[in-house]
Amino acid sequence: MCCPQLADIYGNVFSVRLGGRGLFTSSGEKWKRQRRFALSTLHSFGLGKGTMEQSICEEIRHLQEEIEKEKGEPFNPAGFFNNAVSNIICQLVFGKRYDYNDHNFQTMLKNISKAFRLEGSVWATLYESFPGVMKHLPGPHNEIFSNNYAILDFINQEIKSHKKDLQHSDPRDYIDAFLIEMENHKETDLGFTEINLAICTLDLFLAGSDTTFTTLLWALVFLIKNPDIQNKVQEEIDRVIGQTRLPRMADRPNLPYTDAVIHEIQRMGNIVPLNVLRISAKDTTLGGYIIPKGTSLMPILTSVLFDKTEWETPDTFNPGHFLDAEGKFVKRDAFLPFSAGKRVCLGEGLAKMELFLFLVGLLQKFSFSVPDGVELSTEGVTGITRVPHPFNVYAKACFHSGLS
């Protein structure tokens, strides 16, 4: 079981999300120091470097092998993608990857996914609005607490394990680095506590895994619904990379159509439609409205990703939104799936690398389709994130262009 001190914090999910801890909901100097520490630490362990690229490519091989085991039979890709993407953040935070069959790993992933779904549901809203009443009533909201305890147990066990064999001169990962930093900030209020370590670790998982694997699911939805686009991406990959080596980030400038498709998947997928909560730091005026200091705000990313004044065909999947007349990739100012400003998504750089490498690695080896008569929905299920309705796919091995 989790330690009593941490349990007190996690006993109420809203105290975690809105209690000024972690990387998402803290503010002021504490937030600045925690964000700066997280970014510098993750960079030192490979984020944005060749070592991280190599780790992702290793995980691509594991993912390809798991899909090959399905032998062309229909399967649900959600678990496969979640395993692969989560293992990348595990290497940064825990210093290791997990076998896809590891029981504790699978339990944690299921609890995180369930937490995302429940905390974005009407039940969570009702609890937040009427906690005195809802805590006495049965319902799915009660699972929120058990989920948080289970996730916390997993993280806390990793922290305990790290403390036993911590080497100050040779930190292995984010947890090691944080534990060392804790010793340098015993008398400060900058968030370097064991409680905050657990919450920051969870935040890194939320920022670095769930949204990325959900985007990969949306990629299959849009590519299967648009097989001509899937074919065109594979033709470009065959021409530039072939099927005998894994992709590298250096390939991206030479794959403009593929890059455009990935960006359009993110735009249409609209993974975090309400972004996350913001609080105004001072009295300000926006669009003629006075917003007092301390006001809670929800920036609606949907409004910009589907803005009719910014996109030629905002409600249609159209990679041309990111291509010029010569077929070269073009950036768009209205493309803000990671939000913007000082609190832009902490995992943006990692997510971009993962989306490119994973998707290219998948389409190198497989063509994806659904069983006859199945029509995939683009409506999605909205919680904290917007996810596709569950679906099964066929993954047919690619053997074309004379390559194997």
C-alpha positions in Angstrom: 0.0 0.0 0.0 1.1 3.6 -0.5 2.5 5.5 2.4 0.0 7.5 4.6 1.5 10.9 3.7 1.1 10.3 0.0 -2.3 8.7 0.5 -3.6 11.8 2.2 -2.6 13.8 -0.9 -4.1 11.3 -3.4 -7.2 10.6 -1.3 -9.0 13.4 -3.2 -8.2 13.5 -6.9 -9.0 17.1 -7.2 -6.5 18.1 -4.5 -3.9 16.5 -6.8 -5.1 18.2 -10.0 -5.8 21.6 -8.4 -3.6 21.6 -5.3 -0.7 23.5 -6.7 1.6 20.5 -6.9 3.3 18.7 -9.8 4.1 20.1 -13.2 0.5 20.9 -14.4 -1.2 22.8 -11.5 1.7 24.4 -9.6 2.4 28.1 -10.3 4.9 30.9 -9.5 8.5 30.1 -8.6 7.7 26.5 -7.7 6.3 25.8 -11.2 9.3 27.6 -12.8 11.8 25.5 -10.9 10.0 22.2 -11.4 9.5 22.7 -15.1 13.1 23.9 -15.6 14.3 20.9 -13.6 12.2 18.4 -15.5 13.2 19.7 -18.9 17.0 19.9 -18.1 16.9 16.4 -16.5 15.0 14.8 -19.3 17.4 16.3 -21.8 20.3 15.0 -19.9 18.8 11.5 -20.2 18.4 11.7 -24.0 15.3 13.8 -24.7 15.9 15.4 -28.1 19.1 13.5 -28.6 20.2 10.6 -30.7 20.0 8.3 -27.6 16.3 9.0 -27.3 15.8 8.3 -31.1 17.6 5.0 -30.7 15.4 4.0 -27.7 12.3 4.8 -29.8 13.6 2.7 -32.7 14.3 -0.2 -30.4 10.7 0.1 -29.2 9.5 0.2 -32.8 11.1 -3.3 -33.3 9.2 -4.6 -30.2 6.0 -3.1 -31.5 6.4 -4.6 -35.0 7.1 -8.0 -33.5 4.0 -7.9 -31.4 1.9 -7.0 -34.4 3.4 -9.7 -36.5 2.4 -12.2 -33.8 -1.3 -11.5 -34.8 -0.6 -13.2 -38.1 -3.0 -11.0 -40.0 -5.9 -11.6 -37.7 -7.9 -8.5 -36.5 -6.8 -7.0 -33.2 -7.4 -3.9 -31.0 -4.3 -1.6 -31.5 -4.9 0.4 -28.3 -2.9 -1.9 -26.0 -0.1 -2.3 -28.4 0.4 1.5 -28.9 0.0 2.2 -25.2 2.7 -0.3 -24.3 5.2 1.0 -26.8 4.7 4.7 -26.1 4.6 4.3 -22.3 7.9 2.4 -22.4 9.6 5.5 -23.8 8.6 7.6 -20.8 9.4 4.7 -18.5 13.0 4.8 -19.7 13.3 8.5 -19.0 11.6 8.4 -15.6 12.3 4.8 -14.3 15.4 4.1 -16.2 14.1 0.9 -17.8 11.5 -0.5 -20.2 9.0 -3.1 -19.3 8.0 -6.3 -21.0 4.6 -6.0 -22.6 3.4 -8.9 -20.4 4.6 -7.4 -17.1 1.6 -7.5 -14.8 2.4 -4.4 -12.8 3.1 -2.4 -15.9 -0.2 -3.4 -17.5 -2.1 -2.6 -14.3 -0.6 0.8 -14.2 -1.4 1.6 -17.8 -5.0 0.4 -17.3 -5.4 2.6 -14.3 -4.0 5.6 -16.0 -6.4 5.1 -19.0 -9.3 4.7 -16.7 -8.3 7.8 -14.7 -8.3 9.8 -17.9 -11.7 8.6 -18.8 -13.3 9.0 -15.4 -11.8 12.3 -14.5 -13.2 13.8 -17.7 -16.7 12.3 -17.1 -19.8 13.9 -15.7 -19.3 11.9 -12.5 -16.1 13.7 -11.8 -17.8 17.1 -12.5 -20.6 16.2 -10.1 -18.1 15.2 -7.4 -16.1 18.4 -7.8 -19.4 20.4 -7.6 -21.0 18.5 -4.7 -18.4 16.6 -2.8 -20.3 16.5 0.4 -23.2 14.6 -1.3 -21.3 12.6 -3.9 -18.9 11.0 -1.4 -21.9 9.2 0.2 -23.4 8.0 -3.2 -22.4 4.9 -5.2 -21.2 5.4 -8.8 -18.2 5.4 -11.1 -16.7 8.4 -9.3 -15.6 6.2 -6.5 -13.2 4.4 -8.8 -11.3 7.6 -9.3 -9.9 7.2 -5.8 -9.0 3.5 -6.1 -7.3 4.3 -9.5 -5.2 7.0 -7.9 -4.1 4.7 -5.1 -3.1 2.0 -7.5 -1.1 4.4 -9.7 0.5 5.9 -6.6 1.5 2.4 -5.4 3.3 1.7 -8.6 5.2 5.0 -8.6 5.9 4.8 -4.9 7.4 1.3 -5.2 9.7 2.6 -8.0 10.8 5.6 -5.7 11.6 3.2 -2.9 13.6 1.0 -5.2 15.6 3.9 -6.5 16.4 5.1 -2.9 17.9 1.8 -2.1 20.6 1.8 -4.7 20.9 5.6 -5.5 24.4 6.6 -6.7 24.8 10.4 -6.3 27.6 10.5 -8.9 25.7 8.5 -11.5 21.9 9.2 -11.6 20.1 6.9 -14.0 16.9 8.7 -14.6 14.4 11.5 -13.5 13.6 9.8 -10.2 17.3 9.5 -9.3 18.0 13.1 -10.3 15.0 14.4 -8.3 16.0 12.4 -5.1 19.5 14.0 -5.3 18.0 17.4 -5.8 15.7 16.9 -2.8 18.9 16.8 -0.6 19.9 20.2 -1.9 16.5 21.8 -1.2 15.5 20.5 2.2 14.8 24.0 3.6 13.1 25.5 0.5 9.5 25.5 -0.8 10.3 24.7 -4.4 8.5 21.4 -4.6 11.5 19.1 -4.0 9.6 16.6 -1.8 8.8 13.0 -2.1 5.1 13.8 -2.4 5.8 16.1 -5.3 8.1 13.6 -6.9 5.2 11.1 -7.1 2.9 13.7 -8.6 5.5 15.1 -11.1 6.2 11.5 -12.2 2.5 10.9 -12.8 2.3 14.2 -14.7 5.2 13.2 -16.9 3.3 10.0 -17.8 0.2 11.9 -18.6 2.1 14.4 -20.8 4.4 11.8 -22.4 2.2 8.8 -23.1 -1.6 9.0 -23.1 -1.9 11.8 -25.7 0.7 10.2 -28.0 -0.7 6.7 -28.1 -4.2 8.3 -28.6 -2.8 10.2 -31.6 -1.5 7.0 -33.1 -5.0 5.5 -32.7 -6.5 8.5 -34.6 -3.8 8.0 -37.2 -5.2 4.5 -38.0 -8.7 5.9 -38.0 -8.0 8.6 -40.6 -5.6 6.5 -42.7 -8.0 3.6 -42.9 -10.9 5.9 -43.8 -8.6 7.4 -46.5 -6.7 4.5 -48.0 -5.4 6.6 -50.9 -3.6 8.8 -48.4 -2.2 5.7 -46.6 -0.9 4.4 -49.9 0.7 7.8 -50.8 2.4 7.9 -47.4 3.8 4.4 -47.9 5.0 5.2 -51.4 6.9 8.2 -50.1 8.4 6.1 -47.3 9.4 3.4 -49.7 11.0 6.0 -52.0 13.0 7.8 -49.3 13.7 5.1 -46.7 12.7 1.8 -48.0 11.8 -1.1 -45.8 15.2 -2.4 -44.7 16.1 0.2 -42.1 14.2 2.0 -39.4 13.4 5.7 -39.8 15.5 8.5 -38.4 14.5 12.1 -37.5 16.9 13.2 -40.2 14.4 11.6 -42.7 11.6 14.0 -41.8 12.6 16.9 -44.2 12.6 14.4 -47.0 9.1 13.1 -46.2 7.0 16.3 -46.6 3.7 14.5 -47.4 4.1 12.1 -44.5 4.9 15.1 -42.2 1.8 16.9 -43.4 -0.4 13.8 -42.8 0.9 13.5 -39.2 0.1 17.2 -38.6 -3.4 16.8 -40.1 -4.0 13.8 -37.8 -3.1 15.9 -34.8 -5.4 18.7 -36.0 -8.4 16.5 -36.8 -7.8 14.2 -33.8 -8.1 17.2 -31.5 -6.7 15.1 -28.6 -7.1 17.7 -25.8 -10.0 19.9 -27.0 -10.2 21.9 -23.7 -6.4 22.0 -23.1 -5.8 22.1 -19.3 -6.8 24.6 -16.7 -5.1 28.0 -16.6 -5.4 30.7 -14.0 -4.8 34.4 -14.8 -1.7 35.8 -13.1 -3.0 39.4 -13.1 -6.0 41.5 -14.0 -6.2 41.6 -17.8 -8.6 42.3 -20.7 -9.1 39.8 -23.5 -11.5 40.4 -26.4 -13.1 43.2 -24.5 -13.8 41.1 -21.4 -12.2 41.9 -18.0 -10.5 38.9 -16.5 -9.6 39.4 -12.8 -6.5 38.0 -11.3 -7.0 34.4 -10.1 -9.8 33.6 -12.6 -9.8 29.9 -13.8 -9.7 29.6 -17.6 -10.0 26.8 -20.1 -8.4 27.6 -23.5 -10.5 25.8 -26.1 -8.0 24.4 -28.7 -10.9 23.2 -30.8 -11.7 26.8 -31.7 -8.3 27.3 -33.4 -7.8 23.8 -34.9 -11.1 24.1 -36.7 -11.2 27.9 -37.3 -12.9 28.5 -40.7 -10.8 31.6 -41.2 -7.5 29.6 -40.8 -8.2 26.3 -42.6 -9.4 25.9 -46.2 -11.4 22.8 -45.3 -11.5 22.7 -41.5 -13.9 19.8 -41.1 -12.3 17.6 -43.7 -9.1 15.5 -43.4 -6.8 17.3 -45.8 -3.0 17.0 -45.6 -2.9 19.8 -48.1 -3.4 22.2 -45.2 0.3 21.7 -44.5 1.7 21.6 -48.1 2.5 24.4 -50.5 1.9 24.3 -54.3 5.2 22.5 -54.8 4.4 19.8 -52.2 6.8 21.2 -49.6 5.8 21.1 -45.9 4.6 24.4 -44.5 4.0 25.4 -40.8 0.7 26.9 -39.8 0.3 29.4 -37.0 -3.1 28.0 -36.2 -1.7 24.6 -35.5 -1.7 24.5 -31.7 -2.4 20.9 -30.5 0.3 21.4 -27.7 -1.1 24.8 -26.7 1.3 27.8 -26.6 3.2 30.2 -24.4 5.2 29.5 -21.3 3.0 26.5 -20.3 3.1 24.8 -23.7 3.0 21.0 -23.3 6.1 19.8 -21.5 6.1 16.6 -23.7 5.9 18.4 -27.1 9.4 17.6 -28.3 9.1 13.9 -27.3 5.6 13.6 -28.7 6.7 14.9 -32.1 9.7 12.5 -32.3 7.5 9.6 -31.2 4.7 10.3 -33.6 7.0 10.6 -36.6 9.2 7.5 -35.8 6.4 5.2 -34.7 4.0 6.0 -37.5 6.7 5.7 -40.2 8.0 2.5 -38.6 4.4 1.1 -38.6 3.6 2.1 -42.2 7.0 0.7 -43.4 5.9 -2.8 -42.4 2.1 -2.8 -42.5 -0.9 -1.7 -44.4 -3.9 -1.2 -42.1 -7.6 -1.9 -42.8 -10.8 -2.9 -40.9 -13.0 -6.0 -41.4 -15.6 -5.7 -44.3 -18.7 -3.7 -43.3 -17.0 -1.9 -40.5 -17.1 1.9 -40.6 -14.8 3.7 -38.3 -16.2 6.7 -36.4 -14.4 10.1 -36.2 -16.7 11.4 -33.4 -14.6 10.1 -30.6 -15.2 9.8 -26.8 -14.3 13.0 -24.9 -12.9 12.8 -21.3 -9.8 14.7 -20.4 -8.6 13.5 -23.8 -10.6 12.7 -26.9 -10.1 9.1 -27.9 -11.6 7.0 -30.8 -14.3 4.5 -30.2 -12.6 1.0 -29.7 -11.9 -0.7 -33.0 -10.1 -3.7 -34.4 -7.7 -3.6 -37.4 -6.0 -5.9 -39.9 -2.2 -5.3 -40.3 -1.1 -6.7 -43.6 2.6 -7.1 -44.1 4.0 -4.8 -46.8 5.9 -6.5 -49.7 6.1 -4.0 -52.5 8.5 -1.9 -54.4 10.8 -5.0 -54.6 11.7 -4.6 -51.0 11.4 -7.1 -48.1 
